[in-house]
Amino acid sequence: MVSWRSLRHRPYFRSALYSIIALACFTFVFSWNKLRAREWMPFPSEVVDETPEVWDVSPAVWEERAEQVKEAFQFAYHAYERHAMPHDELRPVTGGYVDNFNGWGVSMVDGLDTMLLMGLKAEYSRALPEVQKLEFQLAEDKVVPYFETIIRYLGGLLSTYALTKDEVLLQRADELAEKLDPVFSTPSGLPLFGVNPSTGKLEGPEVGILAEVASLQLEYATLAKMTGKQKWQDRVNSVVRVLSQAKVQHTGGMLPIGLNVTDGQPADTHLSAGAQADSAHEYLLKLYLLSGKTDKVNLEMYLRATTHLITNLLYLSPNRNLLYVTDSTHGTPTHVFEHLSCFLPGLLVLGAKTLPLDNLESLGIDLNELASDFGDAGKGYRLLSTYNLKDLHMWAAEGLAQTCYLSYADQPTGLGPDEMQFWTPRSEGFPWMDIVESWRKSGSRGSPPGVGVKSPVRLTRQQRLKGDFKPRDYSLRKTTYLLRPETLESLYLMWRFTGDVRWRVYGWRIFDAIERNAKTQYGYASVRHVEHVATTKLDELPSYFFAETLKYAYLMFRNDDPIPLDQWVLNTEAHPLPIHWTREGNNV
Ligand SMILES: *[C@@H]1O[C@H](CO)[C@@H](O)[C@H](O)[C@H]1NC(C)=O
């Protein structure tokens, strides 16, 4: 008789036993994963209500909040004047300065129109003589970064000129454009990365970055109107022509990040709404608006970009149904969500409220025809043409704005991280439009997927230490808050266009978090870690804090509207440019 004991020691039995154990383990893990995947399938119409609270504060309270933003501007700007002017930026921790944008006083020029909107006449009259002195010179071994210089300096000078008609501003704007003009000496007419304005020496790779080669049109179209010089409009026209002729069949109608400045054609398939792309998409819609809604070429490019983006780059997180936008290469999404992308809900609401998206025929536009040669990518266009596009853009705007806000509200500091990595139990993630489709097919009950009020999720100390990110569906990829404006920008636009006070309250909470966590002896500083209250600060105060962050907060809390959005278009640095330019009108 063969006993169990003896069998156990026979080699063939042992290996058979190990195989069975291995098979069992494999089966268990496999089915457990399947089970988990099923458990984490999103349930689209589930909406959690945030604790009800009094949102309906009186106009006087909002006026008081606007006043606090103005005080924040004065506090930081006065420190800049004392310790850094005429250099570029203040070092808000040590009280030093840095020249990182040509050393021409970028914080001052970027902040001019905010001063005027806030009624800070003394600050403005101290700045004007400094603008008078600007010569736009640079040491021979350096180059001007063209894109940043246009959106900050040229944008700031033009909007301030529109508000004041102080001639010196337009003179400096025209001189600046002249000095930078050599960047356009490429075969395509797209600008190079940079130029030395003193020597004319050019610098930049043959493959330019989308945002950097395609975010000058608003500024130059305005400069052309104000100076009467056709030359500046020609710069706009050649960039628009190149973009509209770029072969975008393989990227579903969206412009990729790399553009070859020699032939003006796409040089990669990296699609993004965030870093290196953002403002190029933004300027498509805004050029249409700046043209008084006549420039159909840019409108069609905007519709292509947003259609592909909605069908391919929007995803829903598995547990909380947070809507997020990500980037992709060769069609593969990274599930990274950048703070920079939080301008997108604002852009979408701007489009949804100013375009006849539910009646494109009235403009002679058919979404299907826009994708005539896109092959497979045309499917997304056909799908979207079966929706009320205005509704769809609004849902995307609301869902994204909510996620951008929650990225702040989830953190102990109340400040949002620079980059999040969304977690997904399957690599393809949950494309938003797939889930919207199932929701529609099952009767469109409840809020659309990803839309609706959701509660913040605060991780416990334990969860944070363990790196357990599943309760909130994402981990932090970059933990800094760089005083960035994009979320406040979108909340401002959501508030202006929907009148829903929720967005304004979210904006207030963010400003309050900046006050509590970013204030220093000399102003406000970027924050190293949004999860650490009493966190260390970075010795940086970017000029866009004056141009954008505080401007959006201020405009959101004021009860009147000094910049009506049917009369002004904001450039990507929040500098308002007039739609109908007259030398006599446009004063605030
Ligand atoms: C850019 O385009 C030109 C003309 O088609 C081509 O010769 C060149 O190799 C391209 N450059 C890059 C870096 O792809």
The ligand as an ORCA input file, in Angstrom:
! r2SCAN-3c Opt
* xyz 0 1
  C      10.926     69.203    -41.798
  O      10.420     69.263    -43.112
  C      11.399     69.306    -44.136
  C      10.677     69.514    -45.462
  O       9.666     68.571    -45.642
  C      12.215     68.019    -44.096
  O      13.226     68.056    -45.081
  C      12.849     67.892    -42.708
  O      13.535     66.667    -42.609
  C      11.790     67.971    -41.621
  N      12.481     68.016    -40.340
  C      12.232     67.203    -39.322
  C      13.068     67.373    -38.105
  O      11.377     66.342    -39.382
*
